[in-house]
Amino acid sequence: MLPLHIGIDDTDSITAGCTTYITARLLEKLNSWPYLDYPNLVRLNPNVPWKTRGNAALAIRICIDEDQIRWVMEDVIATVEDLSQIHCPRTDPGIVFLMGAIPQEIKVFARQTIQNIVRKKEALDLIRHFNCEAIGFNSGRGLIGALAAIGNTLENDHTFELIAYRNKDNIGKPRMVDTDSIFTMDTKMAGLTFNNVDYEKRRVLVLPRGPDPVLLGIRGESVTAVKAAYHLINVREEVERWVIFRTNQGTDAHLQNVEKIARIKPYQPIIVQGSIVVNPHYIPGKHLIFSIEDESGQIDCAAYEPTGKFRKIVEKLIQDDQIEVYGGVRPKSKRNPITINVEKIKILTLASKISYRNPVCSICGKHLKSMGWRKGFRCERCGFKSLDAEKIPHELSRNLQEGLYIPSSRANRHLTKPFSRYGKEKIAIAFNPTEEFWGLNSPQFQ
Ligand SMILES: [Zn+2]
């Protein structure tokens, strides 16, 4: 028996389809082989300009008899061909098969697809070099994500997502799920699941919008947690199947430290430190812009309108505050300079905010009046004059604390680590093949 890794990407169009659903169907087809892991759902660099809707790539890892590999590959290809939106513009599915252990070079490549921009040629070179079997439809751009899903083994921090899929007949109709039960579930499962709801706008995030086959998706820390959460939700329509994926969602896997502002490159998701040099100010559209600098240079940062109340924190920043900015880099355009699209900030040190008051009259105690620049002060009540009196500095309250600030969950990217996950970072994979991680129908209907 040999390990076989199957990577799939870019099967959905702008409006329809879902690579996770194809993966769910494949799990049923491949079920006679032992699984080596949960199916993996890997989110790639969210700042890539040609990304698909969610920029998700999928991998399935099984153990297989060598003489059966050809047959299994043909079956996988036929399924992807049948279920993907191949005829839609900008849908460029890719499938990659890798037998045996995953080479270090492919792991490095996989990290690049999450933190940087990679070209199709790099994927093709690795596919050839390591004798992978691969098939790309249309432009074949999906091969990048397919190889990346194989190489991203989620060995470090990871989370889980349970996705339930709708019956074909219901796709496009309103989702029959009791939203109150989702809020109740969120309260009961606090700390074990994340991004179920957005409390700032009291909005449910578990249910996607639009005509795709996903009924709901629950993100959490373990297989047990997402299953328990699912059972707490009141689902009032039939569920075709459900799958639990191991993912890099909510892990900050995309962010990399950049030592100096001058080294920031477009499209990178980064963490960088600097001090405020241009105070936050609003531009049309209620977007908040500020600039930070270090000894190497200066860069604009933007907290856009969808970040909501987060901007109420950011707008309190002043010159010389030391902060750490987390976000994706938007390239320079005709209208705007290169800009960090802020995902979070950490306030490292607050500058003191000083206001100056006139000194007090040493005779009668009233505040003196200035007689002009370097002309001294005069008391209006008793006529006392002083040439050497100076304004007295007075520190104002900042009404702001040092620490980490993250926008409300609706504004978070798939990869952004929410508050509730800090301190829960995992360091090893635990795969328990005896615990069911996919099934047909909803447990509620059995
Ligand atoms: Zn006086």
Residues whose N, C-alpha, C, O or C-beta is under 5 A from the ligand:
A	BS01	ZN	C361 I363 C364 G365 C379 R381 C382 G383 F384
